[in-house]
Amino acid sequence: MLSILIPTYNYNVYPLAFQLEQQALDANIVFEIICFDDGSTNAKTIKENEKINTLENSSFIALDVNIGRSKIRNSLASKANFEWLLFLDADTMPVSNLFISNYLSALHKQSKIIYGGILYKQKTPPNNQVLRWIYGKNREALSKTLRNKNPYLRFLTLSFLIHKNVFKKVAFNEDIPNLRHEDTLFALDLKREMINIAHIDNPVYHLGLETNKQFLQKSLQSVKAISIFVNQGLMPYNATLITKIHHYTNKIHLNHVLKHLYLNKKIREYFESQLLSREPSLFLFDLYRLSYFCSLKKQE
């Protein structure tokens, strides 16, 4: 009935697999857990994850090379034996002990894809991880009501249930750079195919907080990915908040100014110093990313 699919890279995913195995057994369902390691370089982590093979109906397979965020998810789906696919990121953990049952209870005849949401633990993390935590709590940890106001843009692929026939129709794009935002393109493809996303309150905790520097670097990679997708016609200007704002600021001839906010070394270093501080500003974070986006785009 249920294939639980987990991609991982240099992360100990055994605790997550163990929790999911216990919940699936408690739910008394036919299930499998498949974990693919995407060419990890940490031998100790791989050894820990090999314990997944001792769990019931579970398997861990370490790939020799890194194949990327899109292809590994597609590969997991092709390996799955059952009609419902539950994808989880390695650095998540169910909030509820009824996580599996809650997803299954949300199924009905019209169900195609279901997203349960994300939470961040309330305890403030170390100072060098606070930017990712603040961003996640304010921009990602949204209630079902808020997510339903923009169901495609508020969809994240770190925990979702999808019917295998739907995934065969709308899989992850393997032709894009392995930078980020493959989930955004996936959601846009669902929208084009008029496949509704059902949002429910069945969240997972996001545990793998990057350092502020790592998150800042990944944020720029995400912006670069968006720029590439827009240039290639894979993403319309109104698909994300940053592209909407860029379209507006271009109309009022501000993009040249915004571009130089990033290109000016002193201003850029001020942004980065503030964002790496104990109290980073999300307004400056947005402005920093927008100015970088403008620096990548030719003036229209």
N, C-alpha and C positions, 0 to 999 in steps of 0.2 A: 504493500500500500504506500509506504513512505520511504523515500530515499533522502537521507540527510547528507548533504554535500558540503565539505569544508576545505577550502584552499588554504595553504599556510606557507609561510616563508620565514625561517629563522625564529619561530615562535613555538612555545610548548603548548600544543593544543590538546594534550591528553586530558586535562581536567574538564575541558568543555565536552569532549567526546564521552567521557565517563558520565557526566551529568545528563547528557542527552540519551545515552544508553539506558540509564536508570529510569528516566521519564518515559521512554518508549516502552520499556518492560512494564512499568506501572500502568500505562495506558492499554496494555494488552493488544498491541497492534503488530502487524507484520512490517518489519522495517529493516533497513540497512544503513550503516554509517560508512561513508567513503571519504577518506582524507587524502588529498594529493599535496605533496611537498614540492614547491616550485623551485627546485634547484638550490636548496639552502646550503649555506657555507659553514654552518655551525654543527659540527658532528655530534656534540653533546645533545643538542636539541633534537636532532634526528633520532638519536638513540632513545630519548625519552618518548618521542612520538611513536616509536615502534611498538610501545606497549598497547597502542590502540588495537593491534592485531589480536590481543588477548581478550578483548571485549566481544560480547555476543553480536554476531552478524556485522562485524566491523572490520575494516581494512585500512591500512596506511601504506601508501605507495610513494616513494621518494623518486622524483624525476632527476635525471642526470643534469639537465640544463634548465635554465629559467625560460619559460615560454610566455610569460606575461599574464596580466590580470584578466584579460578577456578570454584568451585561449584556454587557460586552466579551468575556468568556470564552464566553458563549453565542453571541455574534455571530461569533466566530472559528470555533466549531464548525459553525455554519450555513454558513460559507464553505468549509469543508473538503471536499475531493473524495474522500478515501480512507477506508477502514473503520476504521483505527486512528488515534487522536488522541493526540499527545504534547504535553502542556501544560508550558511552562516559564515561570517568572517572569523578567522582564528582568534582574534583578540576581543571576542564578545563572551558574554555569559548570561543565560536567562535570568530575568528578575524573579519570575514565578516558578515554583516547583511544578506548576501545571502548564508550563510553556507549550509543550507538545500538544496536550489536550486542548488548550485554548485555541491553537491554530486549527486543529481538526474540528472543533465545535463551530468554527466560523465558516466551514465549508457548506455550500449549498449548490444547487444545480447550475446557477449562473456564475459560480466562482471560477475565476481564471488566474488571478494573482492577488495575494494578500500580503500586506506589509504591517508589521506589528509595532514599529517605532523603536526608539533608542533613548536611553537615560545615561546620565553621568552621576557617579556617586557624589554625595553632598560634601564629603570631606575635601577641603581645599588641598590640592596636590603640592608637591615641592615647587618653589618659585620658578625653577627652570622648565616646568611643564604647564604653567598657569595659562598661557595664551591658548593652547589647544583646549583646555578645560573650559575656559570662559566662552570660547567660540562654540564649542559643542553644546554647552548648557543653554546658550542663547539662540543658536541658529539651527540646531539639529534636534534637541530634546523637546519636540513639540507634541502637544496633545493630538488625539485623533481629530478633534474639531478643527484645529488650526491646519493640520495636514490636509484635511478634506477640502479646504478652501483652494488649494492648488495641488491636487493629488499627484501630478506627475513630477513637478519640480521638487516636491517634498518627499519623494520616494528615494530611499537609500537601499543599496543592495547588500548591506551587512547582515540582514535577516529578513528573508521573504520566502513565501510559499507560492509555487507556480505549478500549473499542470504541464506535464511533459509535452503534450501536443502544442501548447502555446509556446513553450520554449523552442520547439522545433521550428516554429514560424518566426519568432523574434528572439534570436540568440544575441550574444555579445559580439560586437564588431571587432574582428581580429585584424583588420587592415589599418587600424589607427595606431599612432605612437603609444608606447606603454608609459604614459605620463600621468593620467588620471582622467576623471570624468567619463569613463566608459559607462558608468551607471546613468549619467545624464543622457547619453545617446541611447542607451537601452530604454529609458523611460520615454524618450521622444519617439522611438520606434513603436512602443506600445501605444502611444497616443495616435500616431499615424494610422495604425491598424485598428483604432477604436476599441482597444482592449482595456476595459476598466480596471483600475487598481482599487481594491477594497482596503481601507485603512481601519485597523482595529487597535485597541490598547492591549498589546502583548509584547512589551519591550524587552530588549536585552541591554545589559550594561556594556558600554564601550570601555574596555580596560587598558588598551594599549596606547596610552598617551605618549606622543612624541615630545621631545624637548622643544622648547620655544624655537631654537634655531632650525631644527629639523622640520617643524611645522611651517615655519616661514618659507623655507626652501621648497617644501612640497606645495605650498600655496602658490608660489610663483610657477611651479611646474603645471599646476592646475590652470592657471591663467594662460600659460602658453598653449596648453591643450585646447582651451576654448578658442583662442585666436586661430589655431590651425583648423579647428572644426568649422568655424565661421567662414574662413577663407576657402575651404573645400566644399562649402555648401551643405555640410552635414548638420549644421545647427543654425536656425534662423536668429536674427538679432534679438528677438523678444523671448528667447528660450530661457535665459538666466538673468538675474538682476544686474550683473556687471555689463552684459551686452545691451540691456535696455538702457542703462544709464549712459553708456558710451554712445549709443545712438542719439540720445537726447543732447548730451554735451557737444556732440559733433554738430548738431543743428544750430546750437548757439555759439559755435566757434570757440569752444573752451578746450578742445582736445590738444591743441598745440601747447597750451599752458600746462595742462595736466601731464603731458609727455615729459616736459622739462622738469617737473617736480621729481620724477624718477631719475632722469639723466643727470640732474645736478647732484654731485657727490655729497655735498654738505647736507642738503635737504634729505636725500635718501638715507644717509647715515643717521640723521635725527629721527626719521621714521623708525628705522631699525632699532635704534637705542631705546625709543619709547616702547616699542612692541616687545622687546626682550626684557622689559622692566617687570617689577612685581605687580604693577597695575596697568596692563596694556589697554589701550583704547580701541574698541571695535570700529569706531568712526575712522580713526587713523589707519586701522588695518584695511578697511574698505578703500580709503583714499590711496593707500600704498599700492594695493592690487590694481585699482583703476588706472593709476598713473603708469604702472608697468604695462598694463594692457594697451594704453595709448602709445607707449613707446614701441610696441610691437606692430601697431597698425599704421598703414599708410593713411595720410589724411584724405578723407573722401571728398 
